[in-house]
Amino acid sequence: MIATNKMLSIKNLKAEIEGKKILNGINLEVKAGEVHAIMGPNGAGKSTLSAVLAGRADYDVTEGSVTLDGKDLLDMSAEDRAREGVFLAFQYPIEIPGVSTTNFLKTAVNEKRKYQGLEPMEATDFLKLMRQKMEFVEMDKSLTSRSLNEGFSGGEKKRNEIFQMAMLEPKLSILDETDSGLDIDALRLVSEGVNKLRSKDNAYIVITHYQRLLDYIVPDFVHVLYKGRIVKSGDASLAKELELKGYDWIKAEVEASM
Amino acid sequence: MSENQEVDIIDEVISQDYKYGFSTDIEMETAPMGLSEEIVRYISAKKNEPEWLLEWRLKAYRYWLTLKEPTWQNFSYPKVNYQDIIFYAAPKQKITLDSLDQVDPELLKTFEKLGISLTEQKRLTGVAVDAVFDSVSIATTFKDQLKEKGVIFCAISEAVHEHPELVKKYLGSVVPTTDNYYAALNSAVFSDGSFVYIPKGVRCPMELSTYFRINAENTGQFERTLIIADDNSYVSYLEGCTAPMRDENQLHAAVVELITHDHAEIKYSTVQNWYPGDKEGKGGIYNFVTKRGICEGVHSKISWTQVETGSAITWKYPSCILKGDHSTGEFFSVAVTNNHQLADTGTKMVHIGKHTKSRIVSKGISAGKSHNSYRGLVKVNKKAEKSRNHTQCDSMLIGDRSGAHTFPYIEVNNNTSQVEHEASTSKIGEDQLFYCNQRGIGTEEAIGLIVNGFCKEVLNQLPMEFAVEAQKLLAVSLEGSVG
């Protein structure tokens, strides 16, 4: 493979659901160590992009390519993408009654290890890792023995997502509106968790409506998604501009050029 | 996910092989096919039974002749022709019950293959096993150790000779020969099964377990289990069962009777994995069983736990008659149906004594084209003052071609008692599966995880040694049932 620090490469990605075109040719390159924010008005296709990258089967990809470290991502099942290092922090984390976070993560970690040809982790090593990561992201210990996300508050659910991210050590993390439904304290805690996990070896795509989250997780690039296309890119200051002026001026720009 | 994709996945995943489907090639002694008074006499003679028991059988048989097969269940099935069944089949060799060395090695191998070791050195520690092969008990382990405590654990055919006073006193005392069609049939032709007696004040030092294996072709299995816990005693008992894959449906009509005296407790667990038939619904066991316990004494307790994954049709209601004041009945059930399996199962809690308590937790999981029904009765008699019941009845659907049904009956005849019923139905959602997939957990694994989570409350009731096995069994039974 040619040496390159491109981690994720999205080329002319088009996708639809039940015949409705949502993504209309996305181009995006993400390098290791970078944080890319994707912003945009409702219905722009932000959540569709995260679902398509993670491999949700409801969407049909009609054109384009996505590679992760040179491997064709679109050709892989959702679980294989995860095992290759794609992590999606869900906007609405799912509850699984009767399954503890510990048990869930043990299964996830060992499935990934199996994929990599490794033996399952020893129970004691696993619990040690859990403790470490829990402290690292300041996760409340009692949450791990409770059923996964069941009866968790909005903030607890989101922190549990970040904790899972810490445990699975993904290459590419996609945060899908992680700030939605969080009060300011929870937002800070979640962001601190993400910032601690940032390194030169991993990358983040942060999907959000609001600039607020980007005060905490400062992006290297900001992209505006509109009508299934990235219509504007810039640095962190673009987010600030959007916060002030809203999306209408961008919409107007796009309509004028069409 | 589009509908086509969904169907593909379902078809792909509903393709799990039954791993206990082998049969053992061994010389058998069988009764002539069919049922008649002669056959009843033949079985009784084979067992060298006393006159009173033969009379008991014949009375049951004559009564059975007057009955019609019941038809109120929530499924239909081809009529069983009782003249096409062999009612007694036993390995030909003479069995000396005291020495395993003399047991046919083929038989020992069969049980080894099933994960049940009867040989001294490999025995599961802490569990005494009675192994029943077709119509006879092959061996009972740890007998001597149990004897020291005064615990009797042996084949019921042996108990008839060794402890006739106990058998005579209790046999049919909870499930009378006239109770129902299959109980009458069982009383007439029962071949073997386990007998347990725990004397006063004894806590049975180990788990007791019976392993039932149907092997012979065209045979029915009609075992009878009788467990008596005398005052202040405790026993935990587990039964397991498997059968070879055969194209014909085979009938299994067992009767289990439990009796607890003052302050005694019986915990009865079942892991039922009879052959369920193939993917098209051909073959499999008809599991028509009568199980009932009576809390005879005050403050006594009977707890049923069942994990039902096998059988083409399961039709059973392990029940408790709460006669002693302050007695407790419990029923914890997981019933899994896949492909064309049918299950109509639940419990009856009959409150007679004052301050009696019962608890029902039922988890039904239906996949494939199967149907799973919960049917339960909670009856509180007039004199059963201040009694309580709590019922929780949850169903889970996998795919969109299966069915879950609930038939709860509640009858309360006084106004000091309290009865609660909770029910829920859920579907393993694509959202849950995708969430698991996104964490690197494949769909099969994810279903296992979700289903085990759903059943956790019940699985927690199983003795440790079997809980893990039951968990695996659940995952295996549902492999490929994604929707």
Interface residues (C-beta under 8 A of the other chain):
Chain A: A54 G55 R56 A57 D58 S77 A78 E79 A82 R83 F87 L88 F90 P93 I94 I96 P97 G98 V99 N103 F104 L105 T107 A108 E111 K112 Y115 S147 Q164 L168
Chain B: M1 Q5 G429 E430 D431 Q432 F434 Y435 C436 N437 Q438 R439 G440 I441 G442 T443 E445 L449 I450 N452 G453 F454 C455 K456 E457
